[in-house]
Amino acid sequence: MKLLNAWKRVSLTMTSEDLVPAYFCDKCSVARAAHLIKLLDGELAFCGHHYNQHKEALDKKAYEVIELNKIEEDIPQLEKAESNGR
């Protein structure tokens, strides 16, 4: 019973920012999508292989192509301010 009371005191809050959608290729449904293609009438997700295979046609129809899972370069950290001994 004490475990239940302890659980009630813990508040867990999950926001939509905590959730990362997993996209899989709409063509093969197996590979993880590398590109999200935004079209006027919806979205398509393709792995790298199928994106490259259909790139020419997609470039004509898509208004935006988002590269998924792209690792961006590290953001430099600000240096800590020096303390003056106060």
TIMI-2910 file (N, C-alpha, C, CB; in pm, 1 decimal, decimal comma, always signed):
<rs>
+----------+----------+----------+----------+----------+----------+----------+----------+----------+----------+----------+----------+------+
!      n_x !      n_y !      n_z !     ca_x !     ca_y !     ca_z !      c_x !      c_y !      c_z !     cb_x !     cb_y !     cb_z ! resn !
+----------+----------+----------+----------+----------+----------+----------+----------+----------+----------+----------+----------+------+
!    +81,4 !   -120,3 !     +0,0 !     +0,0 !     +0,0 !     +0,0 !    +85,3 !   +126,1 !     +0,0 !    -92,3 !     +0,1 !   +119,6 !  Met !
!   +201,4 !   +119,2 !    +67,7 !   +288,6 !   +235,7 !    +69,1 !   +339,5 !   +266,9 !    -71,2 !   +406,3 !   +213,4 !   +164,5 !  Lys !
!   +359,8 !   +164,7 !   -152,2 !   +406,3 !   +185,6 !   -288,6 !   +304,4 !   +265,6 !   -369,2 !   +434,1 !    +51,4 !   -356,6 !  Leu !
!   +177,6 !   +237,3 !   -350,1 !    +73,5 !   +313,0 !   -419,3 !    +75,2 !   +458,0 !   -377,1 !    -63,6 !   +252,6 !   -392,7 !  Leu !
!    +90,4 !   +484,1 !   -249,8 !    +93,5 !   +621,9 !   -202,2 !   +215,1 !   +696,5 !   -257,2 !    +94,5 !   +625,2 !    -49,0 !  Asn !
!   +328,2 !   +629,2 !   -265,1 !   +447,7 !   +692,0 !   -319,7 !   +426,9 !   +723,2 !   -467,2 !   +570,9 !   +601,5 !   -300,4 !  Ala !
!   +360,4 !   +634,7 !   -537,0 !   +335,4 !   +656,2 !   -678,9 !   +245,5 !   +777,4 !   -701,3 !   +272,4 !   +531,9 !   -740,9 !  Trp !
!   +150,9 !   +798,9 !   -613,8 !    +60,0 !   +913,1 !   -627,9 !   +135,6 !  +1045,4 !   -614,8 !    -52,2 !   +905,7 !   -522,5 !  Lys !
!   +242,0 !  +1046,8 !   -536,9 !   +317,3 !  +1170,5 !   -517,0 !   +405,9 !  +1205,2 !   -636,5 !   +402,4 !  +1159,2 !   -392,6 !  Arg !
!   +435,1 !  +1109,3 !   -718,7 !   +518,9 !  +1134,3 !   -835,3 !   +429,0 !  +1183,3 !   -948,5 !   +598,4 !  +1005,6 !   -877,3 !  Val !
!   +465,5 !  +1297,8 !  -1002,9 !   +386,4 !  +1345,8 !  -1116,8 !   +470,5 !  +1334,7 !  -1241,6 !   +338,3 !  +1492,4 !  -1095,6 !  Ser !
!   +420,8 !  +1260,0 !  -1335,9 !   +489,1 !  +1242,3 !  -1462,6 !   +414,2 !  +1321,4 !  -1568,6 !   +499,0 !  +1091,9 !  -1501,1 !  Leu !
!   +485,7 !  +1406,8 !  -1636,5 !   +424,1 !  +1486,4 !  -1740,5 !   +497,5 !  +1460,7 !  -1870,3 !   +425,3 !  +1636,7 !  -1704,6 !  Thr !
!   +424,4 !  +1418,3 !  -1970,4 !   +482,9 !  +1394,6 !  -2101,1 !   +417,9 !  +1491,4 !  -2198,5 !   +464,1 !  +1245,9 !  -2146,7 !  Met !
!   +500,4 !  +1556,4 !  -2276,8 !   +448,5 !  +1649,2 !  -2376,8 !   +471,6 !  +1589,9 !  -2515,3 !   +516,0 !  +1789,2 !  -2364,1 !  Thr !
!   +413,9 !  +1654,7 !  -2614,7 !   +431,6 !  +1606,2 !  -2751,4 !   +576,6 !  +1618,4 !  -2796,4 !   +340,8 !  +1682,8 !  -2847,0 !  Ser !
!   +653,7 !  +1708,1 !  -2733,1 !   +795,3 !  +1722,7 !  -2767,2 !   +876,1 !  +1600,9 !  -2722,9 !   +852,4 !  +1849,4 !  -2703,1 !  Glu !
!   +825,6 !  +1525,8 !  -2624,8 !   +894,7 !  +1406,2 !  -2577,4 !   +878,9 !  +1288,4 !  -2673,2 !   +843,3 !  +1367,6 !  -2440,1 !  Asp !
!   +781,2 !  +1295,4 !  -2760,0 !   +754,7 !  +1186,2 !  -2853,3 !   +825,4 !  +1212,7 !  -2985,6 !   +602,8 !  +1168,8 !  -2875,6 !  Leu !
!   +896,3 !  +1115,0 !  -3033,6 !   +964,3 !  +1127,3 !  -3162,4 !   +898,6 !  +1027,4 !  -3256,7 !  +1120,2 !  +1101,6 !  -3149,7 !  Val !
!   +833,7 !  +1076,0 !  -3362,0 !   +768,2 !   +982,9 !  -3451,9 !   +869,4 !   +899,3 !  -3528,6 !   +678,4 !  +1057,4 !  -3548,4 !  Pro !
!   +836,6 !   +774,2 !  -3549,3 !   +922,2 !   +685,5 !  -3628,1 !   +856,4 !   +668,6 !  -3763,4 !   +944,2 !   +546,5 !  -3557,3 !  Ala !
!   +924,0 !   +711,9 !  -3866,7 !   +872,9 !   +700,3 !  -4002,1 !   +938,7 !   +580,5 !  -4069,9 !   +898,3 !   +830,5 !  -4082,5 !  Tyr !
!   +858,1 !   +503,5 !  -4140,3 !   +909,0 !   +391,7 !  -4218,5 !   +874,2 !   +416,1 !  -4365,1 !   +850,1 !   +255,7 !  -4168,2 !  Phe !
!   +952,4 !   +358,8 !  -4452,1 !   +936,0 !   +379,7 !  -4595,7 !   +796,2 !   +337,6 !  -4640,5 !  +1043,0 !   +301,7 !  -4674,0 !  Cys !
!   +730,3 !   +427,3 !  -4713,0 !   +596,4 !   +396,3 !  -4765,0 !   +601,0 !   +297,1 !  -4880,2 !   +527,2 !   +523,6 !  -4810,6 !  Asp !
!   +715,3 !   +277,6 !  -4939,9 !   +727,6 !   +184,5 !  -5052,9 !   +754,2 !    +41,6 !  -5005,4 !   +840,0 !   +229,9 !  -5146,9 !  Lys !
!   +853,2 !    +25,4 !  -4916,7 !   +889,3 !   -111,2 !  -4875,0 !   +840,6 !   -144,8 !  -4733,8 !  +1040,4 !   -129,1 !  -4881,8 !  Cys !
!   +801,5 !    -46,8 !  -4655,9 !   +747,2 !    -64,7 !  -4520,1 !   +842,8 !   -132,9 !  -4423,2 !   +620,8 !   -144,2 !  -4527,1 !  Ser !
!   +968,0 !   -152,1 !  -4462,0 !  +1064,1 !   -219,7 !  -4375,5 !  +1171,8 !   -123,2 !  -4328,1 !  +1127,8 !   -338,1 !  -4448,5 !  Val !
!  +1229,1 !    -51,2 !  -4421,2 !  +1340,1 !    +38,6 !  -4389,0 !  +1289,0 !   +164,2 !  -4321,2 !  +1418,8 !    +75,1 !  -4515,3 !  Ala !
!  +1370,5 !   +217,7 !  -4234,7 !  +1338,5 !   +344,1 !  -4169,6 !  +1350,1 !   +455,2 !  -4273,1 !  +1432,3 !   +370,7 !  -4047,4 !  Arg !
!  +1255,4 !   +545,3 !  -4271,0 !  +1253,3 !   +652,6 !  -4370,1 !  +1369,4 !   +748,8 !  -4347,9 !  +1119,9 !   +728,3 !  -4364,4 !  Ala !
!  +1428,9 !   +791,3 !  -4456,8 !  +1537,9 !   +888,1 !  -4452,2 !  +1491,2 !  +1024,5 !  -4500,7 !  +1656,1 !   +839,7 !  -4536,3 !  Ala !
!  +1377,0 !  +1027,3 !  -4571,7 !  +1325,7 !  +1153,0 !  -4627,2 !  +1174,6 !  +1158,9 !  -4607,8 !  +1362,2 !  +1166,4 !  -4778,1 !  His !
!  +1127,8 !  +1274,5 !  -4565,3 !   +984,4 !  +1301,3 !  -4555,3 !   +951,6 !  +1401,2 !  -4664,6 !   +943,5 !  +1355,7 !  -4412,2 !  Leu !
!   +866,2 !  +1361,1 !  -4756,4 !   +833,3 !  +1443,2 !  -4871,9 !   +694,5 !  +1502,3 !  -4850,4 !   +839,5 !  +1360,3 !  -5004,3 !  Ile !
!   +687,4 !  +1634,7 !  -4850,3 !   +559,4 !  +1702,3 !  -4829,5 !   +501,7 !  +1740,6 !  -4965,7 !   +576,2 !  +1828,7 !  -4738,3 !  Lys !
!   +379,7 !  +1693,6 !  -4989,0 !   +307,3 !  +1720,4 !  -5112,3 !   +183,6 !  +1803,1 !  -5078,1 !   +268,3 !  +1587,5 !  -5185,2 !  Leu !
!   +120,2 !  +1861,6 !  -5176,7 !     -0,3 !  +1940,1 !  -5150,6 !   -112,6 !  +1855,4 !  -5092,2 !    -47,7 !  +2006,6 !  -5278,3 !  Leu !
!   -117,8 !  +1728,3 !  -5129,5 !   -225,8 !  +1642,2 !  -5083,2 !   -181,2 !  +1537,3 !  -4981,7 !   -288,6 !  +1574,1 !  -5200,3 !  Asp !
!    -68,0 !  +1559,9 !  -4911,9 !    -24,8 !  +1466,5 !  -4808,6 !   +126,2 !  +1457,3 !  -4797,1 !    -81,2 !  +1330,3 !  -4836,1 !  Gly !
!   +170,7 !  +1352,9 !  -4731,7 !   +312,9 !  +1330,7 !  -4710,4 !   +351,6 !  +1189,4 !  -4752,5 !   +349,8 !  +1354,8 !  -4563,5 !  Glu !
!   +474,3 !  +1174,1 !  -4795,4 !   +531,5 !  +1043,6 !  -4823,0 !   +661,9 !  +1032,0 !  -4746,5 !   +553,5 !  +1022,1 !  -4975,3 !  Leu !
!   +691,8 !   +912,7 !  -4700,4 !   +818,6 !   +886,6 !  -4633,2 !   +889,3 !   +775,8 !  -4710,2 !   +797,2 !   +847,0 !  -4482,2 !  Ala !
!  +1014,6 !   +800,3 !  -4745,1 !  +1091,1 !   +702,1 !  -4821,7 !  +1227,0 !   +677,9 !  -4758,1 !  +1108,3 !   +748,5 !  -4966,4 !  Phe !
!  +1273,2 !   +554,2 !  -4768,2 !  +1411,4 !   +523,0 !  -4731,3 !  +1501,2 !   +585,9 !  -4838,3 !  +1435,4 !   +365,8 !  -4719,4 !  Cys !
!  +1629,3 !   +587,0 !  -4814,3 !  +1722,0 !   +648,1 !  -4909,1 !  +1716,9 !   +584,7 !  -5046,8 !  +1861,5 !   +639,9 !  -4856,1 !  Gly !
!  +1705,7 !   +451,8 !  -5051,6 !  +1701,6 !   +379,3 !  -5178,8 !  +1581,2 !   +421,3 !  -5262,8 !  +1697,7 !   +228,1 !  -5153,9 !  His !
!  +1462,1 !   +420,9 !  -5203,0 !  +1342,1 !   +453,2 !  -5279,2 !  +1330,9 !   +602,8 !  -5307,6 !  +1218,9 !   +405,5 !  -5204,6 !  His !
!  +1384,8 !   +686,4 !  -5220,6 !  +1387,3 !   +830,2 !  -5250,3 !  +1472,6 !   +855,6 !  -5374,1 !  +1441,8 !   +911,1 !  -5129,0 !  Tyr !
!  +1590,5 !   +795,1 !  -5377,7 !  +1678,2 !   +813,4 !  -5494,1 !  +1615,6 !   +756,8 !  -5621,1 !  +1813,9 !   +747,0 !  -5469,4 !  Asn !
!  +1543,8 !   +646,2 !  -5607,1 !  +1479,0 !   +582,3 !  -5722,0 !  +1369,6 !   +672,1 !  -5780,7 !  +1419,4 !   +446,3 !  -5680,9 !  Gln !
!  +1298,2 !   +746,6 !  -5697,3 !  +1184,2 !   +828,1 !  -5741,4 !  +1211,2 !   +978,1 !  -5731,8 !  +1061,9 !   +794,0 !  -5659,1 !  His !
!  +1336,3 !  +1015,5 !  -5712,3 !  +1372,5 !  +1154,8 !  -5687,4 !  +1325,6 !  +1249,9 !  -5797,1 !  +1521,3 !  +1166,2 !  -5672,0 !  Lys !
!  +1343,6 !  +1213,3 !  -5920,0 !  +1307,5 !  +1301,1 !  -6031,6 !  +1157,7 !  +1335,9 !  -6029,7 !  +1344,5 !  +1234,5 !  -6165,3 !  Glu !
!  +1073,8 !  +1237,1 !  -6010,1 !   +928,8 !  +1260,9 !  -6005,3 !   +890,6 !  +1337,4 !  -5878,1 !   +851,8 !  +1126,7 !  -6011,9 !  Ala !
!   +954,9 !  +1305,0 !  -5766,6 !   +923,5 !  +1373,4 !  -5641,1 !   +962,0 !  +1520,8 !  -5645,5 !   +994,4 !  +1305,3 !  -5525,2 !  Leu !
!  +1072,7 !  +1552,0 !  -5710,8 !  +1115,9 !  +1691,8 !  -5721,5 !  +1014,5 !  +1776,9 !  -5795,8 !  +1250,4 !  +1700,1 !  -5791,5 !  Asp !
!   +939,5 !  +1716,3 !  -5886,6 !   +837,7 !  +1789,7 !  -5961,8 !   +712,4 !  +1815,6 !  -5878,1 !   +800,5 !  +1712,8 !  -6088,1 !  Lys !
!   +681,1 !  +1725,4 !  -5783,7 !   +555,7 !  +1732,9 !  -5708,1 !   +570,3 !  +1789,2 !  -5567,0 !   +495,1 !  +1597,1 !  -5699,7 !  Lys !
!   +685,3 !  +1771,0 !  -5505,5 !   +703,3 !  +1806,8 !  -5364,4 !   +729,0 !  +1956,0 !  -5347,7 !   +818,8 !  +1727,1 !  -5303,5 !  Ala !
!   +673,3 !  +2013,0 !  -5241,1 !   +706,5 !  +2151,0 !  -5209,1 !   +810,7 !  +2158,7 !  -5097,8 !   +581,1 !  +2227,3 !  -5168,9 !  Tyr !
!   +838,0 !  +2045,9 !  -5030,6 !   +941,9 !  +2042,3 !  -4928,1 !   +987,9 !  +1898,2 !  -4909,0 !   +890,4 !  +2102,2 !  -4794,0 !  Glu !
!  +1117,7 !  +1879,9 !  -4894,9 !  +1175,8 !  +1749,1 !  -4864,3 !  +1259,1 !  +1765,7 !  -4737,6 !  +1263,4 !  +1693,8 !  -4984,5 !  Val !
!  +1225,4 !  +1688,9 !  -4636,7 !  +1294,7 !  +1696,6 !  -4508,7 !  +1379,9 !  +1571,7 !  -4492,7 !  +1194,2 !  +1711,5 !  -4390,3 !  Ile !
!  +1507,9 !  +1592,6 !  -4467,1 !  +1598,2 !  +1480,5 !  -4442,9 !  +1585,0 !  +1441,1 !  -4296,2 !  +1746,9 !  +1517,1 !  -4479,2 !  Glu !
!  +1536,5 !  +1320,1 !  -4272,1 !  +1513,6 !  +1272,6 !  -4136,0 !  +1641,4 !  +1214,2 !  -4076,9 !  +1401,6 !  +1168,1 !  -4133,9 !  Leu !
!  +1646,7 !  +1214,3 !  -3944,9 !  +1757,7 !  +1153,5 !  -3870,8 !  +1892,7 !  +1213,0 !  -3907,2 !  +1760,5 !  +1005,0 !  -3895,4 !  Asn !
!  +1891,9 !  +1334,7 !  -3956,5 !  +2017,2 !  +1400,0 !  -3991,9 !  +2083,3 !  +1449,3 !  -3863,4 !  +1993,7 !  +1518,0 !  -4092,4 !  Lys !
!  +2208,0 !  +1415,4 !  -3847,6 !  +2281,0 !  +1459,0 !  -3729,1 !  +2343,5 !  +1593,9 !  -3761,6 !  +2390,1 !  +1353,9 !  -3685,8 !  Ile !
!  +2297,1 !  +1693,9 !  -3689,6 !  +2350,7 !  +1827,2 !  -3712,2 !  +2478,5 !  +1843,7 !  -3631,6 !  +2247,3 !  +1935,9 !  -3674,4 !  Glu !
!  +2563,0 !  +1932,1 !  -3678,5 !  +2689,2 !  +1951,9 !  -3608,2 !  +2663,7 !  +2006,5 !  -3468,5 !  +2780,8 !  +2046,8 !  -3687,0 !  Glu !
!  +2756,1 !  +1977,5 !  -3379,6 !  +2740,8 !  +2017,4 !  -3241,0 !  +2733,7 !  +2169,3 !  -3228,1 !  +2855,8 !  +1962,5 !  -3157,3 !  Asp !
!  +2646,9 !  +2211,5 !  -3140,0 !  +2634,9 !  +2353,1 !  -3110,8 !  +2739,5 !  +2386,7 !  -3004,5 !  +2489,5 !  +2390,2 !  -3063,1 !  Ile !
!  +2823,5 !  +2485,9 !  -3030,1 !  +2925,9 !  +2517,2 !  -2930,4 !  +2862,8 !  +2565,5 !  -2800,3 !  +3022,5 !  +2623,1 !  -2984,4 !  Pro !
!  +2919,1 !  +2520,4 !  -2690,8 !  +2869,0 !  +2557,5 !  -2559,0 !  +2929,5 !  +2690,9 !  -2517,7 !  +2901,4 !  +2447,9 !  -2454,4 !  Gln !
!  +2849,4 !  +2772,6 !  -2453,2 !  +2900,3 !  +2899,7 !  -2402,7 !  +2991,5 !  +2874,3 !  -2284,2 !  +2784,6 !  +2994,0 !  -2363,1 !  Leu !
!  +3094,3 !  +2953,8 !  -2274,9 !  +3183,5 !  +2940,1 !  -2161,5 !  +3116,9 !  +2998,7 !  -2038,5 !  +3318,7 !  +3008,7 !  -2188,7 !  Glu !
!  +3146,0 !  +2940,3 !  -1923,2 !  +3089,6 !  +2991,7 !  -1799,2 !  +3158,8 !  +3122,6 !  -1764,0 !  +3104,1 !  +2888,5 !  -1683,9 !  Lys !
!  +3079,8 !  +3214,0 !  -1710,7 !  +3137,1 !  +3342,8 !  -1668,7 !  +3232,3 !  +3320,6 !  -1552,6 !  +3025,6 !  +3443,5 !  -1628,7 !  Ala !
!  +3341,5 !  +3394,5 !  -1553,4 !  +3437,7 !  +3383,9 !  -1445,0 !  +3379,2 !  +3448,4 !  -1320,0 !  +3572,5 !  +3450,0 !  -1483,7 !  Glu !
!  +3401,5 !  +3381,0 !  -1207,9 !  +3354,3 !  +3439,8 !  -1082,2 !  +3465,4 !  +3525,2 !  -1024,5 !  +3310,2 !  +3329,9 !   -980,5 !  Ser !
!  +3428,0 !  +3637,9 !   -968,1 !  +3525,7 !  +3731,5 !   -914,1 !  +3544,8 !  +3712,7 !   -765,0 !  +3483,7 !  +3873,8 !   -942,8 !  Asn !
!  +3516,0 !  +3594,6 !   -715,0 !  +3535,2 !  +3566,3 !   -574,3 !  +3432,2 !  +3627,9 !   -483,7 !  +3667,1 !  +3611,5 !   -533,3 !  Gly !
!  +3319,2 !  +3662,0 !   -537,6 !  +3213,7 !  +3722,8 !   -452,9 !  +3124,4 !  +3620,5 !   -393,2 !  +3130,4 !  +3819,9 !   -531,6 !  Arg !
+----------+----------+----------+----------+----------+----------+----------+----------+----------+----------+----------+----------+------+
</rs>
